[in-house]
Amino acid sequence: MGGILLVDKPGGITSHDVVARARRALGTRKIGHAGTLDPMATGLLVLGVDSATRLLTYLVGLDKTYEATIRLGVATDSDDADGTVTATADAAAVAAVPDAAIAAGIADLTGAISQVPSRVSAIKVNGRRAYDLARAGEEVQLNARAVTVSRFVVRGRRDGAGVLDLDVVVDCSSGTYIRALARDLGAALGVGGHLTALRRTRIGPFDVADAVGVDDIAAAALLPQAQVAASVLGAFPVTADEARDLRHGKRLTGAAARLGTERAAAIDPEGRLVGIVERRGDDVKSAMNVSEES
């Protein structure tokens, strides 16, 4: 039986480590994730188990919420605390950074923006991960990409010896790098910046408050596929006959008016997920089917 598992990843381990633990705990190799976290980061990982791995395609692009700490006054080559310090600002200049300048810098990084990812990101360059190239000492040039930061607010400011720490909350589109926000805010303020803490608290409708720790995976209840798909895409109720037709690859003639959106989760009378359906003109066609045993 497949389902979705929410895990609260601790710091110091990779997302792949969490997947490996889940495979051992649940006794299956068929487990995937809907987006990784860096080893230093904590928080929500969404795992697909067995047949639910096919649902991950529809979850990876969901918007996310992060809680983070940005340290102004020091820049690193990775834009986070795991990197090597590349520049340190004058302590007096850091102490003199006003709240108004921080607010203006954050405003410029809010909304639809163009962002250059961190050079140690997982983006592939000529078939190789950027972080592998960076660690090998090779020059990494990444293109800017369009992302959306819908919320970027400061929850607290802590002035220290030559540094200024900002506790922030960010709501953003998939593909946004919080490390890059820290880097770009520090650059805009003229003092440099990097990320010292990162926690993902939300992915789409899923909240870290509902996640289990890595030591509790074996006893965790999986979220049913129908519940997950409906919460993300919306539900499209179908009759038993329509469910059978969809599973057999047939279109539902003239059913697009009932769909309402371009894509939804087809749910049968028993509350089971039939699959993900899409509009095809006036008809509805299955884009991904789930077996009745799943």
N, C-alpha and C positions, 0 to 999 in steps of 0.2 A: 504494500500500500504506500503510495506516494503522498507527500505533503511538504509544507514549507516550515522550516525551523528558524527561529530567531535566536541568535546567539550574541551575547555581550562579550566581545573580544577584550581580553586584558592587554596591557602594554607588554612589549618585549618579545612577542611571538608574531609570526606572520599569519596572514589569512589562510595560507595553505596549511599551516600547522593546525589551525582550527578545523579545516576540512578533513585533515588526516585523523584528528581525534574523533570527529563525528563518524567517519567511516568505521573506525574501530568500535565505537560505542554502539552504533546502530547496526553493525554487521552487514554493511553494503558498501560496494565501491562506487555506486552510482550516486554521487553527491557533487553538486556544483554550487557556485555562489553568484550573487547578483551585484558584484562590485567589491573590490578588496579595500583593505585599510593598511597603511604603512605599519611596520613593526612598533614604532613609538606611539601610534594612535590606539585609542580604545573605542569601544562602542559597538554599534549595531552592524551585524553581518546577517544577511538574508541567504539562507541555504535552501536549495531544492533537493529533495530526497527522492530517489527512485524515479517514478514517472513524472514527478513534479519538476524535474530538471528542465523539462521542455517549457515550463512556464517562465523560467528565468529570462528568456528573451523579452518578455513583456514587462519585466521588472527593472532591468538594468538602466533604463532611461528615466526613472522616476526622480523627482526633485528630492533634495536632502537638506537636513539641518545639522549644523555642527556647532559645538561649543569649543572655543579655542583660546589660547593665550599667545598674543603677539608681543615679542620683545623688541622694542625700538632701541637703537644705539649700537647694535651689532648685526653685521651681515655674515652669512655663511654660504658656502658653495652649493649647499643642498636646499637652502631656504628654510631649513629646520635645525633643531638642536643636534641632530645626528651628524651634521656636516662639520667642515673645518672653517674656522673663522677667517673671513677674507678682509674685513674692514671693521674698525671700531671708531665710533664718533667721539668727539670731544665731550667730556662729561657735562660741561657747562651748556653746550648746545643742546644736549638731550634734556637737561633739566629745564631749559627755557622753552621747550615745545609747548605751545598753548593748546588748551582743549579745542579752541576754535579752529586751529590749523588741522588738528586730528579729525574733527568733524568734517571739514572741507575735503580732506584727503579721502575719507570714507565715502562721502557723497559722490566723489569722482569715480569710485570703485563700485558703485551701486547702480543697478539697472542693467541694461544690455551693454556689455563691455567687450572689448577685445583683449584677450589675456594670453600671454606667452607662458606655457606650462613650465614647471621646474625642470631643470636639466637632468634631474635624477628621477623623472617620472617613468611610468611603464609604457609610454608611447613608443611605437616602433619607428625606427629610422633605418631605411634600407634593410628591413627584416630583422633588425636587432633592437632590443630594448634600450631606451635612452640611458637608463641607469647603468646598464652594462658598459655602454660606450664611455660614460663619464668615469666609471670606476677604472676603466682601462686607460684613462688619461687622454682619450680622444676628444676632439672638439665636438660639441653637441649644439646644433642649431635647430631649434624647433620653431615652427610657424605659429603665429598668433591664431587663436580660435575664438569664435563668438560664444560667449556664455552669458548667463543671466544671474545676477545677484539681486534677489528680491528683498532681502533684509540683511543689513550689516550694521549692528548696533554695539556700542560699548556698554558693558555691564559694570566695569570697574577699572580704575586706574591706580597703579602702584608705582611710585617713584622710588628707584633704588640707587645704588652707587654706580653712576654712569650708564644706567639703563632705565627704561620706562616700560613697564608691563601693562598691557591692555587685555582684559578679559572680554571676549566678544562672542556674539551669537550671529551665525550666518545661515540664511536660507538661500539655496542656490540650485541652479540647474545641474543635471548630471554633466560631468566633465569639467567642473570648476575645481581649481586647485586652491585650497585655503593657504597653502604655503606661498603660492604666488601672490595672493592678496597681502600677506604679511610683507613679502619682499617689496611689492609695489608701493604699499603704504609707507614703508620706511624710506624708499627712494624718493617718493614725493615730498616727504618731510625733510629730506637731506641728511638723515642720520642713519639710514640703513635699518633693516629689520628682518627678523626670521621668526619662525613658529617654535614655541617651546612645549606646547601641549595641544592635543587635538582629540576631540571625542565626538563621534557621530551619534546623534540622538534620534534621528528619524530618517526613514527612507519611504517616500510616498505616504501611505496610510499606516505604516509599521513604526512602532515606537520602541525604543530601547527598554522602556519600563516593562515591556511584555517579554523581554528576552531572557534566556537562561544563561548561566555561567558555563564555562567549558567543562567543569566537573559535574554538571547536572544534565548533560546532553542525553545520556542513556535513559533517563526517566522522563524526559520532556515529551509533551504532547505536540504532535505535528499539527499545524494549521491545515484544515481540509482544502484541497485544491479549488473546490467550488467557491468557498468563502473568500479565498485569496483573489481568485480571478475576478469575481464579482466586485470586490472592493476596489480593485485597480481599474477595471475596464467597464464596470456596470453589468448588470444581469440581463440576459435575453431569455426569458422563459420559453421553453418549447414543449410540445406534446410528446408522448412516447413515440408516435409515428414519425414526427419530425426529427426526434433524436436518432431514431434508426436510420432515417434517410441521410442525415448529416454524417453519421458514422460510415455510411456506405458511399460517401462521396457525392451525394446528390445535392442539388440546390433546392432551396425553399423558394418556390416561384412566388413573386409578388410580396415577399415578406419584408422587404427593405423598409417599408413604412412603419413597421413595428420596431425596427432596430433603433431608429432615432439617431444613432451615431455611426461612425464608419466601422467600428469594431466593438465587440462585446463578448461576454462569456455566456455561452449557451448552457442553460441549466435545465435538466429534465425534471419530470414531476416528482421524482424521488429525492431531489435536491443534489443530484450528482452533476459534476462537470462533464458535459458532452465534448466541449472543445471551445476554441476561439473562432468566432465567425466574423465575416466581413461583408460589407455591402458590395454587390456586383450589379450595378444598374438598379433594377427593381427587385432583384433577387438577393438572397442571403446564401453565402457559400462558406464552408468550413475552411479555415486557414491552418488549423491544428486540431487534431482529434485526440481524445483520451479514451482508452479502452474502458469498457464497463466494469472491469475488475479493479481499476485504479482508484 
